[in-house]
Amino acid sequence: MNWGRVLAGGAVAGLVMNAADFVQHGVLLAGTYKKYTDAFSQTPVSPLYFLAISLCVGIFTAILFGKTRASWAPGWKGGLSFGFFFALAIFFLNFYDPLVIGGFPYHLAWCWGGINVVDGLLGGAVMGAIIRRE
């Protein structure tokens, strides 16, 4: 496993996923979050925290992808497949939120699951393009 490519792929994937999350959460779902102030009442935090989390997720996911790289098709298509299945596993975690957060709308769990799939596809494609099969 080429650690330089894995770290670079993870970092770039993290940046891409962070940008996609900004658009999806900050633009597309902004009105939804404003409607449910009882569920989303936290004080705003610095966007740098979201960037740091996206980079960590990207790098740790890239390590998993790098370790299993031989199992996936070459190029971005293999990364796309990995990203889809990884995101599908994460998709179902979103249904925990309506169960434990008062006022959390159930349909938003589906929205977040879809956002995770979009992130997984984008991040996976980036990792597949950067992390080559050996």
ABEGO torsion letter per residue (X at the ends): XBAAAAAAAAAAAAAAAAAAAAAAAAAAAAAAAAABAAABABBBBBAAAAAAAAAAAAAAAAAAAAAAAAABBBEAAAAAAAAAAAAAAAAAAAAAAAAABBGBBAAAAAAAAAAAAAAAAAAAAAAAAABBBX
